[in-house]
Amino acid sequence: HTRDRAIFMLMLRCGLRVEEVAKLTLPALDLPRSQVFVYQGKGRRGRVVYLSPDAQRALVDYLEPRAGWRVNGVFLVDKGRCKGKSISVRGIQKRMEHYARLCGLRVSCHQLRHTMATQLLNADAALVSIQDLLGHTRIRTTQRYCRVSNLKVQRDYQQAIAKVIQRQGLYEPYAA
């Protein structure tokens, strides 16, 4: 379902909270700049998040058939008595539960946000940048979201120790 894919991609690639996805409006999207403005995140603070190419593609694939509609909400219910209205937080959570059950996984919407933070950290994004993207006021909150992989720890160590050794002039790296 193109709607569900777009919803999940915004949580996974942009770090949006499920509440932020449910409240998202068309004026908040700046597709030419690959940006989404979150007007009121948690703590009533606004922020800008950026669309990865795959998240933007998923969003465009969902929105293109709706061109010309006079509805402000981005993600709409597509059947039943609420058809055409913005999907609720619970509606998004139910879709996640549905797909998780189909795949035999235990996963929540919020885990997608944690995954995004961890992936960015392991790809060497600065913790303060991740903090801004997630809309956290305290860096400690962001640190709890991130799980550093052993490969990143090893890479960081190798880079740092090489600088230490070079500065001390103690050792020429082994060349085979």
Secondary structure by P-SEA (a helix, b strand, c coil): caaaaaaaaaaacccccaaaaaacccccccccccbbbbccccccccbbbbbcaaaaaaaaaaccccccccccccccccccccccccccaaaaaaaaaaaaaaacccccaaaaaaaaaaaaaaacccaaaaaaaaccccaaaaaaaccccaaaaaaaaaaaaaaaaaaacccccccc
